[in-house]
Amino acid sequence: MMAKKRLALHWTILIGLALGVGVGLAINLMWDESTWASTGIDNPQAWIAGTSLESENTAPSFGAHAALFLRHLNAFVGDLFLRLLRFIAVPIVLFSLIAGVASLNDTRALGRMGTKTLGLYLSTTAIAITVGIVLANLVSPGANFNEETKQYLIGKYSTDAGAKIVTGHANAKSGWDAALDIIPKNPFTALAETQMIQIVFAALLIGIGLSMIPKKESDPIVRFFQGMTDAVIKVVHIVLLIAPIAVFALIVEQIADLGLDVLAALAKYSITVVLGLAIMIFAVYPLILRSLGGVPFAAFLRAISPAQLLAFSSSSSAATLPVTMDCCENRLGVKEEVSSFVLPLGATINMDGTALYQGVAAIFIAQMFAVDLSIMQQITIVLTTTVASIGTAAVPSAGIVMLVIVLESVGLPVEGIALILGVDRILDMCRTSCNVTGDCMVAAVIGSTEGGLHPVVEPALDEHPPT
């Protein structure tokens, strides 16, 4: 009997995403403090955080316990999925990069590929920040902003903003220190702490070393790393079986906790950021793909759609990396030695969406505080954001921390971060999708220029056999 055809992965993820948005909006609109009060909870924040309620005049009902259980279960499913992806990310980068580089047997080819990759990443980041600044100047999202709303946002998010500012100052490094941080003092520490750029550096060195010793001595080791890469890819396929449910759980939590009143107040700013990201995804990337790689954009989007949707749900390029690599190799046809080098590097240093967002945010804050930035100051923002985005961790909301450096570079008040924190999470989801799309675009271009994209012979993510 013929097996029933399964729905493609990107459609199941999209369904989970849509259901998550719908349920999250329903919770946000219908479940408020009065609803909690009807279940005997006067302090919802303390109840959700698990803080003792002995000092409160509360008598939690069965409904309160049920709501808390469902919230924790939802968070558990989302966190479990992200933890599994992060568990996979380090070994897949280490094993595939060592095997890919060792298989090249040509350090000159590696140097050529590295130069093109870095050139493309830096160029698209500079383009992204320029697009953001031009849009922010044209739209002027911070001009004539309601003063009462401004003070409300500053008051509501001042504590969180203060924590981000402290973190931003703690993470600030000179260019020399940032360059030194690429080289791990201890590769095992880099693995344990998921320092991705250090892992990439260590894997590159080991791969280059293997390519320089006699083939009969290196072959068994290369085959081992290739075998481990294949095994981890199979683990990726297993983890992706729960992707639609996990995406639903991740989106429900974000939308349910989103303040719609804050979103409405910052609608003009949010739309400016999203419009800029759309220009990058649907205008800049297709132009580069067509002119440098000869890759049809429609086919490109179909191939990477699972990675884009997962990036949107997780807000983390690092967590999405195993799926990004699988999409590029098994759906787009990028050679493994290319994807294993280009994509981990991209997840570490290529943050087009983050750079664009930081440019819009800087102009928005300047307009809110009536600071007229000169052309030279705006050029400074472009340069600073390009450099800062390279050091931005591929984790949720890291861009807001690096924004501290950007604001200080042109003398803008860092306290202005409080004005945009209310919508940062939803915009973080959007800019992460742009980051991952940019990584895939560069992988496709490098793959095309380094010998072409090979035919897809492995089952695509939406063609896995039933288990």
C-alpha positions in Angstrom: 0.0 0.0 0.0 1.4 3.4 -1.0 2.4 5.6 2.0 0.3 8.7 2.4 2.2 11.8 1.3 3.1 14.0 4.2 2.6 17.8 4.3 5.8 19.7 3.6 7.7 20.8 6.6 7.5 24.6 5.8 3.7 24.3 5.6 3.4 22.5 9.0 5.7 25.1 10.6 3.6 27.9 9.0 0.4 26.3 10.3 2.0 26.1 13.8 3.1 29.8 13.4 -0.4 31.0 12.4 -2.1 29.0 15.2 0.4 30.4 17.7 -0.3 34.0 16.6 -4.0 33.4 16.8 -4.0 31.8 20.3 -1.4 34.3 21.5 -3.6 37.3 20.4 -6.7 35.7 22.0 -4.8 35.3 25.3 -3.4 38.8 25.1 -6.9 40.3 24.5 -9.0 38.2 26.8 -6.8 37.2 29.7 -5.9 40.2 31.9 -5.6 41.0 35.6 -9.3 40.8 36.1 -9.3 37.3 34.7 -6.5 36.3 37.1 -8.5 38.0 40.0 -11.4 35.7 39.2 -9.2 32.7 39.7 -8.0 34.1 43.1 -4.7 35.6 42.0 -4.1 39.3 42.9 -0.5 39.3 41.9 -0.1 37.5 38.5 3.6 38.3 38.2 4.4 36.7 41.5 2.2 33.7 40.7 3.8 33.1 37.3 7.4 33.6 38.7 6.7 31.1 41.5 7.2 33.7 44.3 5.5 33.1 47.6 2.0 34.5 47.8 1.6 34.2 51.6 1.6 38.0 52.0 -1.1 38.4 49.3 -4.8 38.1 49.9 -5.0 35.2 47.5 -6.7 31.8 47.3 -5.6 30.2 44.0 -8.4 28.2 42.4 -8.1 25.1 40.2 -8.3 27.5 37.2 -5.2 29.4 38.4 -3.2 26.2 38.8 -4.4 24.9 35.4 -3.4 28.2 33.7 0.0 28.2 35.4 0.6 24.5 34.4 -0.3 25.2 30.7 2.0 28.2 30.7 4.9 26.2 32.1 4.1 23.3 29.7 4.1 25.7 26.7 7.4 27.2 27.8 8.9 23.7 28.4 8.1 22.6 24.9 9.6 25.7 23.3 12.7 25.7 25.5 13.2 21.9 24.9 13.2 22.4 21.1 15.6 25.3 21.3 17.9 23.4 23.7 18.0 20.4 21.3 18.9 22.7 18.4 21.6 24.4 20.4 22.9 20.9 21.4 23.2 20.1 17.7 24.7 23.4 16.6 28.2 23.0 18.0 28.9 19.4 16.8 27.5 20.0 13.3 29.7 23.1 12.9 32.8 21.3 14.3 32.4 18.0 12.4 31.2 19.4 9.1 33.7 22.2 8.9 36.7 20.0 9.7 35.5 17.4 7.1 34.8 20.1 4.5 38.1 22.0 4.8 40.1 18.8 4.9 38.4 17.6 1.8 39.3 20.7 -0.2 43.0 19.8 -0.3 43.7 23.4 -1.4 44.4 26.1 1.1 44.3 28.7 -1.7 40.7 27.7 -2.5 39.9 28.1 1.1 41.5 31.6 1.2 39.6 32.6 -1.9 36.3 31.4 -0.5 37.0 33.1 2.8 37.8 36.4 1.2 34.6 36.4 -0.9 32.5 35.3 2.1 33.8 38.1 4.4 33.5 40.7 1.6 29.9 39.8 0.9 28.9 39.7 4.6 30.5 43.1 5.3 29.0 44.6 2.1 25.4 43.4 2.8 25.7 44.6 6.4 26.7 48.1 5.2 23.9 48.1 2.7 21.4 47.1 5.4 22.4 49.8 7.8 22.3 52.4 5.0 18.8 51.2 4.0 17.7 51.6 7.6 19.1 55.1 8.1 17.6 56.3 4.8 14.2 54.9 5.6 14.3 56.4 9.1 15.1 59.8 7.7 12.3 59.6 5.1 9.6 58.2 7.4 10.7 60.1 10.6 9.1 57.6 13.1 10.2 59.6 16.1 9.1 63.1 15.0 6.1 64.6 16.7 5.8 61.7 19.1 3.3 62.0 21.9 5.2 63.3 24.9 2.9 61.5 27.4 3.4 58.2 25.6 7.2 58.9 25.6 7.3 59.4 29.3 5.1 56.3 29.8 7.5 54.1 27.8 10.6 55.5 29.6 9.0 54.8 33.0 7.7 51.3 32.1 11.0 50.0 30.6 13.6 52.1 32.5 14.7 49.2 34.7 15.1 46.8 31.8 16.9 49.4 29.8 19.3 50.0 32.7 20.2 46.3 32.7 20.8 46.3 28.9 23.0 49.4 29.3 25.1 47.8 32.0 25.5 44.6 29.8 26.4 46.7 26.8 29.2 48.4 28.7 30.4 45.1 30.0 30.5 43.6 26.5 32.2 46.6 24.9 35.7 45.7 23.5 38.4 47.4 21.5 39.0 46.2 18.0 42.3 44.5 19.1 40.5 42.6 21.9 37.7 41.5 19.5 40.3 40.2 17.0 42.1 38.3 19.8 38.8 36.7 20.9 38.6 34.9 17.6 41.4 32.6 18.8 40.4 30.4 21.7 42.7 30.1 24.7 41.3 26.6 25.1 39.3 24.9 22.3 37.5 22.8 24.8 36.3 25.9 26.7 35.1 27.4 23.5 33.1 24.2 22.8 31.7 24.2 26.4 30.7 27.9 26.3 29.4 27.7 22.6 31.8 30.5 21.5 30.9 29.9 17.8 33.5 32.1 16.1 36.2 30.4 18.2 34.9 26.9 17.3 34.9 27.9 13.6 38.6 29.1 14.0 39.6 25.9 15.7 37.8 23.7 13.1 39.4 25.6 10.3 42.9 25.1 11.7 42.3 21.3 12.2 40.8 21.0 8.8 43.8 22.8 7.2 46.2 20.7 9.2 44.5 17.5 7.9 44.7 18.7 4.3 48.4 19.1 4.6 49.3 15.6 5.8 49.5 12.5 3.5 46.0 11.4 2.3 46.4 7.9 3.5 46.9 9.2 7.1 44.2 11.9 7.0 41.5 9.8 5.2 40.4 7.8 8.3 40.0 10.9 10.4 38.2 12.8 7.6 35.8 9.8 7.2 35.2 9.9 10.9 34.2 13.6 10.9 32.1 13.1 7.8 30.3 10.1 9.4 29.7 12.2 12.6 28.3 15.0 10.4 25.9 12.6 8.7 24.8 11.3 12.1 24.1 14.8 13.4 22.1 15.6 10.3 19.9 12.6 11.1 19.5 14.0 14.6 18.4 17.3 13.0 15.7 15.4 11.1 14.5 13.7 14.3 14.3 17.1 16.2 12.4 18.7 13.3 9.6 16.3 13.9 8.4 18.4 16.8 9.2 21.7 15.0 5.5 22.7 14.2 4.4 22.1 17.9 7.5 23.9 19.2 7.0 26.9 16.8 3.4 27.1 18.1 4.6 27.1 21.7 7.3 29.8 21.1 5.0 32.1 19.2 2.1 31.8 21.7 4.4 32.9 24.6 5.7 35.9 22.7 2.4 37.2 21.3 0.5 36.6 24.6 3.0 38.7 26.5 3.2 41.4 23.9 1.6 44.7 25.0 -0.7 45.6 22.1 -1.0 49.1 23.5 2.8 49.6 23.3 2.8 48.0 19.8 0.2 50.5 18.6 2.2 53.5 20.1 5.3 52.3 18.3 3.6 51.2 15.1 5.3 53.8 12.9 8.8 52.8 14.2 8.0 49.1 13.9 6.7 49.4 10.3 9.9 51.3 9.4 12.0 48.4 10.6 9.9 45.8 9.0 9.8 47.7 5.7 13.6 47.9 5.7 13.9 44.2 6.4 11.5 43.5 3.5 13.6 45.6 1.2 16.7 43.5 2.1 14.9 40.2 1.6 12.9 41.0 -1.5 15.0 43.5 -3.3 18.7 43.5 -2.2 19.2 39.7 -1.8 17.4 38.8 -5.1 19.6 41.3 -7.0 22.8 39.8 -5.5 21.6 36.3 -6.1 20.7 36.9 -9.7 23.8 39.0 -10.5 26.5 37.0 -8.7 25.1 33.5 -8.3 22.5 33.1 -11.0 20.1 31.5 -8.5 16.3 32.1 -9.1 14.9 33.8 -6.1 11.6 31.9 -6.0 13.5 28.6 -5.8 15.8 30.1 -3.2 12.9 31.1 -1.0 11.2 27.7 -1.3 14.4 26.0 -0.3 15.2 28.0 2.8 11.6 28.6 4.1 11.9 26.2 7.0 15.0 28.0 8.3 13.3 31.4 7.9 10.2 30.3 9.8 12.3 28.7 12.5 14.5 31.8 12.8 11.4 33.9 13.2 10.1 31.7 16.0 13.3 31.3 17.9 14.9 34.7 17.4 18.2 33.0 17.3 20.5 32.5 14.3 22.6 30.1 16.4 19.7 27.9 17.3 18.5 27.9 13.7 21.9 27.0 12.3 21.5 23.2 12.0 18.3 23.7 10.1 19.9 26.5 8.0 22.7 24.1 7.0 20.3 21.3 6.2 18.1 23.6 4.0 21.1 24.9 2.1 22.7 21.5 1.5 19.6 19.3 1.0 17.1 21.7 -0.5 19.2 24.4 -2.2 22.1 22.2 -3.2 25.0 24.1 -1.7 28.1 21.9 -1.3 28.8 20.8 2.2 32.4 22.2 2.2 30.8 25.6 1.3 27.9 25.5 3.7 29.9 24.2 6.6 32.3 27.2 6.3 30.0 30.0 5.2 26.9 29.4 7.4 28.6 29.1 10.8 30.6 32.2 10.0 27.4 34.0 9.0 25.6 33.0 12.1 28.4 34.6 14.0 29.3 37.8 12.1 26.6 38.5 9.5 23.7 40.4 11.1 22.1 42.4 8.3 18.7 42.6 10.1 20.3 43.5 13.4 22.4 46.3 11.7 19.3 47.7 9.9 17.3 47.7 13.1 20.1 49.5 15.0 20.3 52.2 12.4 16.5 52.8 12.5 16.6 52.7 16.3 19.4 55.3 16.5 17.6 57.7 14.2 14.3 57.1 16.0 15.8 57.9 19.4 17.6 61.0 18.0 14.2 62.2 16.7 12.5 61.5 20.0 15.0 63.6 21.8 15.0 66.3 19.1 18.7 65.7 18.3 19.6 66.7 14.7 22.3 64.3 13.5 24.7 65.6 11.0 25.7 63.6 7.9 29.1 62.7 9.5 27.3 61.4 12.6 25.0 59.3 10.4 28.1 57.9 8.6 29.6 57.2 12.0 26.4 55.2 12.8 26.9 53.2 9.6 30.5 52.4 10.4 29.9 51.7 14.1 26.9 49.5 13.4 28.7 47.5 10.8 31.5 46.7 13.3 29.1 46.2 16.3 26.9 43.8 14.4 30.0 41.5 13.9 30.3 41.2 17.6 26.6 40.7 18.2 25.8 37.3 19.7 23.4 35.1 17.7 20.9 34.9 20.6 17.6 36.6 21.3 17.7 40.4 21.9 21.5 40.7 21.7 21.1 43.5 19.2 19.6 45.8 21.8 22.7 45.4 24.0 25.0 46.3 21.1 22.8 49.4 20.4 24.4 50.9 23.5 27.7 51.2 21.6 26.0 52.7 18.5 24.2 55.4 20.5 27.2 56.4 22.5 29.3 56.7 19.3 27.2 59.7 18.3 26.4 61.1 21.8 22.7 60.0 21.9 21.2 59.2 25.3 21.4 55.5 25.9 18.3 55.8 28.2 16.4 56.1 24.9 16.6 52.3 24.7 13.6 52.2 27.1 11.5 53.7 24.3 11.9 50.7 22.0 12.1 47.7 24.4 8.3 47.2 24.3 8.4 46.0 20.7 12.0 44.7 20.6 11.0 41.0 20.9 8.7 41.0 17.9 11.1 43.0 15.9 13.9 40.6 17.0 12.0 37.7 15.4 11.7 39.7 12.1 15.4 40.7 12.0 16.6 37.2 12.8 14.7 35.9 9.7 16.5 38.5 7.7 19.9 37.5 9.2 19.3 33.9 8.3 18.1 34.8 4.8 21.3 36.8 4.3 23.4 33.9 5.4 21.7 31.5 3.0 22.0 34.0 0.2 25.8 34.3 0.7 26.1 30.5 0.9 24.2 30.2 -2.4 26.5 32.8 -4.1 29.7 31.3 -2.8 28.4 27.8 -3.7 27.7 28.9 -7.3 31.0 30.7 -7.8 33.0 27.8 -6.3 32.0 25.1 -8.7 28.2 25.5 -8.9 25.4 24.1 -6.8 25.3 20.3 -6.8 22.0 18.4 -7.6 20.0 17.6 -4.5 20.2 13.8 -4.0 19.3 13.5 -0.3 15.7 13.7 0.9 14.6 17.2 1.5 13.3 18.2 4.9 9.7 17.8 3.7 10.3 14.4 2.2 11.5 12.4 5.3 10.1 8.9 5.4 7.4 8.3 8.0 8.8 7.1 11.3 
